[in-house]
């Protein structure tokens, strides 16, 4: 799997190498300039940030027929207790949130 990086942050870091190099060798500056050109020309990907959530299986949510619902902390989508117990739900089937217990998006 490819790592996604911030093009803007990388260009800012590369720019910090060029600006203080008044007396640097021309090959070094040329190399940094080439790197900047390559980063600027690199293809982009269509990516969405990972949303983190957790299953609320406290028993406080119920369906209309009074069966207990296990609820997604992000979208409120629900599973029955039976559905929840039968499978490992690493993500919410409604909103796609990654069920790893947090909302910090790390």
C-alpha positions as CSV (number, residue, x, y, z in Angstrom):
1,X,0.0,0.0,0.0
2,X,1.3,3.5,-0.9
3,X,1.8,6.1,1.8
4,X,-0.1,9.3,1.4
5,X,1.9,12.5,2.2
6,X,1.2,16.2,2.1
7,X,2.7,17.6,-1.1
8,X,2.5,21.1,0.5
9,X,4.4,20.0,3.6
10,X,7.1,18.2,1.6
11,X,7.6,21.3,-0.7
12,X,7.9,23.5,2.4
13,X,10.6,21.2,3.8
14,X,12.5,21.2,0.5
15,X,12.2,25.0,0.2
16,X,13.9,25.3,3.6
17,X,17.0,23.6,2.0
18,X,17.2,26.1,-0.8
19,X,16.7,29.4,0.9
20,X,19.7,29.3,3.3
21,X,22.0,27.9,0.6
22,X,23.5,31.1,-0.7
23,X,27.0,29.6,-0.9
24,X,26.0,26.0,-1.6
25,X,27.4,24.1,-4.6
26,X,25.3,24.4,-7.8
27,X,24.9,20.6,-8.0
28,X,23.2,20.6,-4.6
29,X,20.8,23.4,-5.5
30,X,20.1,21.7,-8.8
31,X,19.3,18.5,-7.1
32,X,16.9,20.2,-4.7
33,X,15.3,22.1,-7.6
34,X,14.9,18.7,-9.5
35,X,13.3,17.2,-6.4
36,X,10.9,20.1,-6.1
37,X,9.9,19.7,-9.8
38,X,9.3,16.0,-9.3
39,X,7.2,16.5,-6.3
40,X,5.1,19.2,-8.1
41,X,4.6,16.8,-11.1
42,X,3.9,13.7,-9.1
43,X,0.4,12.2,-9.7
44,X,-2.3,12.6,-7.1
45,X,-4.6,10.0,-5.7
46,X,-8.3,10.3,-4.7
47,X,-8.2,9.6,-1.0
48,X,-10.5,10.3,1.9
49,X,-9.4,10.6,5.5
50,X,-9.9,7.6,7.7
51,X,-12.8,8.1,10.2
52,X,-12.4,6.3,13.5
53,X,-15.3,5.2,15.7
54,X,-16.4,2.6,18.1
55,X,-19.3,0.3,18.7
56,X,-21.6,1.3,21.6
57,X,-22.8,-2.0,23.0
58,X,-23.9,-0.6,26.3
59,X,-27.5,-1.8,25.8
60,X,-28.9,1.7,26.0
61,X,-30.1,1.8,22.3
62,X,-33.0,-0.3,21.1
63,X,-34.8,-1.0,17.9
64,X,-38.6,-0.3,17.7
65,X,-39.3,-4.0,18.5
66,X,-37.2,-3.5,21.7
67,X,-34.3,-5.6,20.6
68,X,-31.0,-4.1,21.8
69,X,-29.0,-2.2,19.1
70,X,-25.2,-1.9,18.9
71,X,-24.6,1.6,17.6
72,X,-21.9,3.3,15.6
73,X,-20.5,6.3,17.4
74,X,-20.0,8.2,14.1
75,X,-23.2,7.8,12.1
76,X,-25.6,6.1,14.6
77,X,-26.0,3.1,12.3
78,X,-27.1,0.0,14.2
79,X,-26.6,-3.7,14.3
80,X,-28.6,-6.2,16.2
81,X,-26.8,-7.9,19.1
82,X,-27.0,-11.1,17.0
83,X,-25.3,-9.5,14.0
84,X,-22.7,-8.0,16.2
85,X,-21.9,-11.3,17.9
86,X,-21.8,-13.3,14.7
87,X,-19.0,-11.4,13.0
88,X,-15.9,-9.2,13.6
89,X,-17.1,-5.7,12.6
90,X,-13.8,-3.8,12.0
91,X,-15.8,-1.1,10.2
92,X,-19.3,0.3,10.2
93,X,-21.2,-1.1,7.2
94,X,-23.2,2.2,7.0
95,X,-20.6,5.0,7.1
96,X,-17.3,3.0,6.7
97,X,-15.8,4.3,10.0
98,X,-12.9,2.2,11.2
99,X,-13.9,0.6,14.5
100,X,-10.7,0.9,16.5
101,X,-12.1,2.7,19.5
102,X,-11.4,6.3,18.9
103,X,-12.3,9.5,17.2
104,X,-8.8,11.0,17.0
105,X,-8.3,10.2,13.3
106,X,-4.7,9.1,13.8
